[in-house]
Amino acid sequence: MESKSSFKTDLNKEKKLHALLDHYYNKHLKNYKFERVHDLKNQIAGVDVLFKQYSSDITYNIDEKAQLDYINDDLPTFAFEISYLKNEKLKKGWLFDKTKKTDFYALVTAIYADEPERFTTCKITLVNRQKLLQFLEGRIIKSNRFENRNLPHGKISIEELNDKREGYLYFSSFNKAEKPLNLILRLDFLIEQGIAKRLI
């Protein structure tokens, strides 16, 4: 169970990160304006930011996912949540959750705090959610394959992915209360496949 103090710390981190992300969106989004979403209902549905195209009515729902547990570290991978436990019940993670309205994930990595109490740089990789799900379906990687969680703790190689170049599973059965099962994918691989692109 997360303590109130750690929850408050996480919210503080997120608020500081939003300031940096908004700066980068202003600087690097060429054909879009952005609007940060504040209502909880949309946030729960996987919408943190809207990207609105200047020349049309097209709007994309963006879900920001940040590696806030790895400050001052540049990981080559990102964890996509397949499932987790809540009150001892198995819940579907955000990756395969059909109730989410997300069009793109904004994966925030390499978050550096070169100054006290201030994030100064990060990387943002935009992942097309529909393309990602189509790719996973093509590799026969679906949520119902992992409903049996009789799995060993830690890294789990699967035959559908090259664990050095593409990705693997990771089951946190000991170190986290929610016991999440994650799909770990290499960001460079997603970019090579045309599923993702680096914003900065």
C-alpha positions as CSV (number, residue, x, y, z in Angstrom):
1,M,0.0,0.0,0.0
2,E,1.4,3.4,-1.0
3,S,1.8,5.8,1.8
4,K,0.4,9.3,1.7
5,S,3.8,10.9,1.7
6,S,5.1,8.8,-1.2
7,F,1.9,9.6,-3.1
8,K,2.4,13.3,-2.5
9,T,6.0,13.0,-3.6
10,D,5.0,11.2,-6.8
11,L,2.4,14.0,-7.5
12,N,5.1,16.6,-6.9
13,K,7.4,14.8,-9.4
14,E,4.7,14.7,-12.0
15,K,3.9,18.4,-11.6
16,K,7.6,19.3,-12.1
17,L,7.8,16.9,-15.1
18,H,4.7,18.5,-16.7
19,A,6.5,21.9,-16.7
20,L,9.4,20.4,-18.7
21,L,7.1,18.4,-21.0
22,D,5.0,21.5,-21.8
23,H,8.2,23.4,-22.6
24,Y,9.2,20.7,-25.1
25,Y,5.8,20.4,-26.6
26,N,5.8,24.2,-27.3
27,K,9.2,23.9,-28.8
28,H,9.0,20.7,-30.9
29,L,5.4,20.3,-32.0
30,K,5.4,21.9,-35.4
31,N,1.8,21.3,-36.7
32,Y,0.0,20.9,-33.4
33,K,-1.0,22.9,-30.4
34,F,-1.3,21.0,-27.1
35,E,-3.8,21.2,-24.3
36,R,-3.2,19.5,-20.9
37,V,-6.2,17.5,-19.5
38,H,-7.1,18.1,-15.9
39,D,-10.3,16.2,-15.3
40,L,-9.9,12.8,-13.6
41,K,-12.4,10.9,-15.8
42,N,-10.3,11.5,-19.0
43,Q,-7.1,10.9,-17.2
44,I,-8.4,7.5,-16.0
45,A,-9.4,6.8,-19.7
46,G,-5.8,7.3,-20.7
47,V,-5.8,11.0,-21.8
48,D,-3.3,13.3,-20.2
49,V,-2.8,15.8,-23.1
50,L,-4.5,16.6,-26.4
51,F,-2.6,17.3,-29.6
52,K,-4.7,19.5,-31.9
53,Q,-3.7,20.0,-35.5
54,Y,-3.6,23.6,-36.6
55,S,-4.9,23.0,-40.1
56,S,-7.9,20.7,-39.3
57,D,-10.2,19.4,-36.5
58,I,-8.0,16.4,-35.9
59,T,-7.2,15.8,-32.2
60,Y,-5.1,13.0,-30.7
61,N,-5.4,11.7,-27.2
62,I,-2.0,11.4,-25.5
63,D,-1.2,9.2,-22.5
64,E,2.0,10.3,-20.8
65,K,4.0,7.4,-19.3
66,A,7.2,8.5,-17.4
67,Q,10.1,6.6,-15.9
68,L,10.0,8.6,-12.7
69,D,11.6,5.7,-10.8
70,Y,14.8,6.0,-12.9
71,I,15.8,9.7,-12.5
72,N,19.3,10.4,-14.0
73,D,19.3,7.1,-15.9
74,D,18.7,6.5,-19.6
75,L,17.1,3.1,-20.1
76,P,16.8,1.7,-23.6
77,T,13.5,-0.1,-22.8
78,F,10.0,0.8,-21.6
79,A,7.5,-1.3,-19.5
80,F,4.0,-1.8,-20.9
81,E,1.6,-3.0,-18.3
82,I,-0.2,-6.3,-19.2
83,S,-1.9,-7.1,-15.8
84,Y,-1.7,-6.4,-12.1
85,L,-3.4,-7.4,-8.8
86,K,-5.8,-5.1,-6.9
87,N,-7.4,-6.4,-3.7
88,E,-6.2,-9.9,-4.8
89,K,-8.1,-9.6,-8.0
90,L,-6.4,-9.8,-11.5
91,K,-6.9,-6.5,-13.4
92,K,-6.1,-5.8,-17.0
93,G,-3.2,-3.4,-17.4
94,W,-3.3,-0.3,-19.6
95,L,-1.7,-1.9,-22.6
96,F,-4.6,-4.2,-23.6
97,D,-7.4,-2.2,-21.8
98,K,-10.0,-1.5,-24.5
99,T,-11.7,1.2,-22.3
100,K,-8.7,3.5,-22.8
101,K,-9.2,6.3,-25.3
102,T,-5.4,6.7,-25.9
103,D,-4.2,7.3,-29.5
104,F,-0.5,7.8,-28.7
105,Y,1.7,7.1,-25.7
106,A,4.2,9.8,-24.9
107,L,7.0,7.7,-23.3
108,V,9.2,9.9,-21.1
109,T,12.7,8.5,-20.5
110,A,16.2,9.7,-19.6
111,I,14.7,12.2,-17.1
112,Y,17.6,14.2,-15.6
113,A,17.5,16.5,-12.6
114,D,20.8,18.4,-13.0
115,E,19.6,21.0,-10.6
116,P,18.0,20.4,-7.2
117,E,14.2,20.1,-7.3
118,R,14.1,20.7,-11.1
119,F,14.0,18.3,-14.1
120,T,16.1,19.8,-16.8
121,T,16.1,17.3,-19.7
122,C,14.3,14.2,-20.9
123,K,13.5,12.2,-24.0
124,I,10.0,11.8,-25.4
125,T,9.1,8.9,-27.7
126,L,5.6,8.9,-29.3
127,V,4.1,5.4,-29.7
128,N,1.1,4.9,-32.0
129,R,-1.1,2.7,-29.8
130,Q,-3.0,1.1,-32.7
131,K,0.1,0.2,-34.6
132,L,1.6,-1.3,-31.4
133,L,-1.5,-3.4,-30.8
134,Q,-1.5,-4.6,-34.4
135,F,2.1,-5.5,-34.2
136,L,1.6,-7.5,-31.0
137,E,-1.5,-9.3,-32.4
138,G,0.7,-10.2,-35.4
139,R,3.2,-11.8,-33.1
140,I,0.4,-13.6,-31.2
141,I,1.1,-11.5,-28.0
142,K,-2.4,-11.0,-26.5
143,S,-3.6,-10.4,-23.0
144,N,-5.5,-13.7,-22.6
145,R,-2.2,-15.5,-23.2
146,F,-0.9,-14.3,-19.8
147,E,-4.0,-14.8,-17.6
148,N,-2.2,-17.8,-15.9
149,R,0.3,-15.9,-13.8
150,N,2.1,-19.0,-12.6
151,L,5.3,-17.4,-13.7
152,P,8.8,-17.0,-12.2
153,H,9.8,-13.7,-10.8
154,G,11.9,-11.5,-13.0
155,K,12.8,-11.6,-16.7
156,I,10.9,-14.1,-18.9
157,S,12.0,-14.7,-22.5
158,I,9.2,-15.5,-25.0
159,E,9.7,-17.1,-28.4
160,E,7.8,-14.3,-30.2
161,L,10.4,-11.7,-29.3
162,N,14.2,-11.6,-29.5
163,D,15.0,-10.7,-25.9
164,K,18.2,-8.8,-26.8
165,R,16.9,-6.8,-29.7
166,E,13.1,-6.6,-29.3
167,G,11.7,-7.4,-25.8
168,Y,10.6,-9.8,-23.1
169,L,8.2,-10.2,-20.2
170,Y,9.0,-9.1,-16.6
171,F,7.0,-10.3,-13.6
172,S,7.4,-8.4,-10.4
173,S,6.0,-11.1,-8.1
174,F,8.1,-10.2,-5.0
175,N,9.0,-6.5,-5.0
176,K,5.7,-4.8,-5.8
177,A,2.4,-5.1,-4.0
178,E,0.4,-5.1,-7.3
179,K,2.6,-7.8,-8.8
180,P,2.5,-6.3,-12.3
181,L,3.3,-8.3,-15.4
182,N,4.9,-6.1,-17.9
183,L,5.9,-6.3,-21.5
184,I,9.4,-4.8,-21.8
185,L,10.1,-3.4,-25.3
186,R,13.2,-1.7,-26.7
187,L,12.5,1.8,-27.9
188,D,14.9,1.6,-30.8
189,F,13.1,-1.5,-32.0
190,L,9.7,0.3,-31.9
191,I,11.1,3.1,-33.9
192,E,12.6,0.7,-36.5
193,Q,9.2,-0.9,-36.9
194,G,7.5,2.4,-37.6
195,I,5.5,2.1,-34.4
196,A,7.2,4.9,-32.6
197,K,9.1,8.1,-33.3
198,R,11.3,10.3,-31.2
199,L,9.9,13.8,-30.5
200,I,13.1,14.8,-28.8
